[in-house]
Amino acid sequence: MLTEDMPFTQFVLTNRLKRVRQKLTNPSLAAVPISAIAFATGFGDLSYFNRVFRRQFGATPSEIRSSAAGGKSETDES
């Protein structure tokens, strides 16, 4: 929600990050690369994306995806 004390750019950034997190935790998008999700959500610089994502959520995009998948990564054997 946009508040009077939140700059518009911060509002846009926060909403983009929330959309990325939703996509990262969506099991049907597990095969989509994180970079593709970031670019599709409006981020043009992956270094910046990773930095602001970690600052916002306290974890990397890979960590969020892994925890949403029950802690298993694509390299884990079942």
GULO-32008 format. One line per 8 residues: number of its first residue (from 1); their letters; for each residue x, y, z of C-alpha. Coordinates in steps of 0.05 Angstrom, whole numbers. Last residue first. Layout:
N
NUM> A> X Y Z | ...
//
This chain:
78
78> SEDTESKG> 312 -766 -76 | 377 -734 -98 | 389 -661 -84 | 417 -619 -142 | 351 -585 -157 | 348 -561 -85 | 307 -591 -29 | 290 -549 31
70> GAASSRIE> 216 -562 26 | 207 -530 -42 | 190 -464 -10 | 255 -467 28 | 294 -477 -37 | 259 -420 -72 | 272 -372 -14 | 345 -394 -10
62> SPTAGFQR> 354 -385 -85 | 324 -315 -81 | 374 -298 -27 | 351 -288 45 | 336 -231 92 | 272 -214 55 | 280 -140 36 | 356 -135 40
54> RFVRNFYS> 365 -201 4 | 318 -179 -52 | 352 -111 -56 | 421 -142 -67 | 398 -197 -113 | 361 -148 -158 | 419 -99 -160 | 466 -154 -183
46> LDGFGTAF> 414 -180 -232 | 406 -113 -267 | 345 -102 -311 | 291 -116 -259 | 220 -109 -286 | 184 -172 -264 | 202 -209 -327 | 276 -195 -315
38> AIASIPVA> 272 -222 -244 | 233 -284 -264 | 282 -298 -321 | 340 -290 -273 | 309 -338 -224 | 307 -391 -278 | 238 -423 -291 | 237 -496 -271
30> ALSPNTLK> 203 -483 -204 | 148 -442 -236 | 92 -492 -223 | 115 -498 -151 | 101 -423 -137 | 149 -400 -83 | 195 -364 -131 | 135 -332 -166
22> QRVRKLRN> 108 -303 -101 | 177 -278 -82 | 184 -243 -150 | 116 -210 -141 | 135 -186 -71 | 200 -157 -99 | 163 -120 -153 | 115 -92 -101
14> TLVFQTFP> 171 -67 -57 | 207 -35 -116 | 144 1 -140 | 129 28 -70 | 202 49 -60 | 200 87 -126 | 135 121 -105 | 167 148 -41
6> MDETLM> 135 122 23 | 115 174 75 | 47 188 43 | 31 115 41 | 26 69 -19 | 0 0 0
//
